């Protein structure tokens, strides 16, 4: 399943199911085939996404500081973090909020 986020204020944003479910949960919504982030819920959703990104980056920095996986780090490409996945969604949410529009998926 794909998560296709839509808003009247922006173009569509498509995510694969695992990442879509993750960001929907972070925004405080129940993952499923359909859903909505209303205009009034958008600021809280943005704050939750930004907090999750900060938490993930702090955990990654702590792991590097402790030397976890230091020997393997040079052999593999850097992982795609939550920041790269949610920046387009945060932009969509900001633009939708500015135009007093909702963001939906699955409809």
N, C-alpha and C positions, 0 to 999 in steps of 0.2 A: 504494500500500500504506500502511496505517496501522500504527503501532506501538502496541499496546495492552498497557501494563504492568499486571500483576496481582500481588496479594499477599493472603494470607489475613488480614493485619493491617489492610488498608486497602481503600478502593474502587479502581476501575480508573482509570488515567490514559492518555489517548489523545493521541498526537502524530502529526503528518503525517510522511511518510517522510523528507524531508531532515533535519528536526530530530531525529527518532528515531534515524536512522543516526548523526548527529553525537554525540548523547549516549551512545549505545551504544559508539561508538569511544572517546570520552573516558573511559568507565568501564573501558576495556581489554578490551572484548568484541568479538567478530566480528559485525558487523551481518548480520542475516539474518532469515528469517521466524520463527525461534524462538530463544529463548535464556533464560539464567538468570543471576541474580546471587545466589549462595548467601549464607546468613547470614554466613558467615565472610569473604566478599569485600566485604560492604557498607561497612565503614569505609574501605577503600581506594577504593571507588567514590565515596563522598561526598567524600573528600579530593581525588580527581582532578577531580571536578566543580567543587569550590570553587576549586581552583588554576586551572582553565580560565577561570572567571568572573573571577578576579583578574587573570589575564593579559590577557583581553579588555578589561577596564576600564582597565588600565594603558596598553594600546596606544591606547585611545580618548582617554585623558587626554593622552598624549604627542602625539597628532595635533592635539588642540585647542591644546596649548601651542605647537606649531609653526605653527599657523595654517592647517592643511590644511582646505580647503573652508569657510573662514569666511564667504565671500560667499554660499554656498548654504545654510548652516545655518538661516538665518531663513526660508527658503522651503519647507522640508520638515519633516514631523513627525519627532520623534526615532525612531530605529530601535528595533526590539524587540531587546534584547540577550539574551545567553545567560543572564544572571541571571533574567530574567522567564520564560524557558523551563524552567530547571532547578529553580527553587525548589519547585514542586509535587513533582517527582521526588525531590529531596533530602528533603523532608518524608516522602514515601512510604518511602524507604529507611530513614530514622531510625525511623519507626514500626515497620517490618518488623523491623529489627534489635532493637528493644526487646522485640518479641514472639518473637524467634528464628525469624522466618519468612523465606523466600526471596522474591525478586521475579523474576517470569518475564514473557516476552512471547511472543505467538504460539501459546500453547497453550490 
